[in-house]
Amino acid sequence: MKNGVLLLIVILLAIIPLIFLNDAEFGGADGQAEEAIIEVAPDYEPWFHAIWEPPSGEIESLLFSLQAALGAIIIGYCLGYGKARKKYSSSKQ
């Protein structure tokens, strides 16, 4: 029951902004940071450039999603391993 309520809250948190903010532009923090830097120091030149730029926004989104999924898998594995280790080590004693 508790998990269902939490899942419903997460879904609502994702859907409500899309419903009420029709013309909103959902940009990333990188773009906002770039705008703030240009506003503060218009002559600033970055000292580092990307080694490889993805050919399109879709590929960039795909790579970001894969990175997030891989991180979630690693975190889930570590949490599950720790919980199982704790469970089975306490049952042996």
Secondary structure, DSSP 8 states (H G I E B T S, - for coil): -HHHHHHHHHHHHHHHHHHH-TT-----HHHHHHHHHHHH-TT---S---S---SSHHHHHHHHHHHHHHHHHHHHHHHHHHHHHHHHHHHH-
